[in-house]
Amino acid sequence: MKSFIAVFAVAVSLFLGICAEVRAQEISNPEPTISAPAPSIPPNADPVTATRAWLDTVPPDKKAKSDAYFEGGY
């Protein structure tokens, strides 16, 4: 019984040591920062007109497929 407790204590110590090491590695590597320029939107932009202009570029067959999917025609 004493040997079981000793083996268990060693196993727990190793496990906790590995977890602490992994945690330390995670903290020491900061996340890279991504800087992207903010989109420039003209002050007189109309979202409805822009959306309609984009939707008009969708081919009719793809629009029909999308509409059928939306209506439950899988």
C-alpha positions in Angstrom: 0.0 0.0 0.0 2.8 2.4 0.8 4.5 1.7 -2.6 1.1 2.5 -4.3 0.9 5.8 -2.5 4.5 6.6 -3.4 4.0 5.8 -7.1 0.7 7.7 -7.1 2.5 10.8 -5.5 5.3 10.6 -8.1 2.8 10.3 -10.9 0.7 13.3 -9.7 3.9 15.3 -9.2 5.0 14.6 -12.8 1.6 15.4 -14.2 1.4 18.7 -12.3 4.9 19.6 -13.4 4.1 18.9 -17.0 0.9 20.9 -16.8 2.8 23.8 -15.2 5.4 23.7 -17.9 2.8 23.8 -20.7 1.0 26.6 -19.0 4.2 28.6 -18.7 4.9 28.1 -22.4 1.5 29.3 -23.4 1.8 32.5 -21.3 5.3 33.3 -22.6 4.3 33.4 -26.2 2.1 36.4 -26.8 -0.5 36.4 -29.6 0.7 38.1 -32.7 -1.1 41.3 -33.5 -2.7 41.9 -36.8 -3.1 45.4 -38.0 -5.4 46.0 -40.9 -6.4 49.3 -42.2 -10.0 50.4 -41.5 -12.2 50.2 -44.6 -12.9 53.6 -46.1 -16.6 54.1 -46.6 -17.7 57.3 -48.4 -20.0 59.5 -46.3 -22.8 59.3 -48.9 -22.7 55.5 -49.2 -26.2 53.9 -49.4 -26.1 50.3 -48.0 -29.3 49.3 -49.8 -28.0 50.4 -53.2 -24.6 48.7 -52.5 -26.4 45.5 -51.5 -28.6 45.6 -54.6 -25.6 46.2 -56.8 -23.8 43.2 -55.4 -26.8 41.0 -55.6 -27.2 41.9 -59.3 -23.7 40.4 -59.9 -24.9 36.9 -58.7 -25.6 34.6 -61.7 -29.2 33.5 -62.0 -28.5 29.8 -61.6 -26.7 30.4 -58.3 -29.4 32.7 -57.1 -32.0 30.1 -57.9 -30.0 27.4 -56.0 -29.6 29.8 -53.0 -33.3 30.6 -53.0 -34.3 26.9 -53.2 -32.0 26.1 -50.3 -33.5 29.0 -48.3 -37.0 27.7 -49.0 -36.1 24.2 -47.8 -35.2 22.6 -51.2 -32.1 20.8 -50.1 
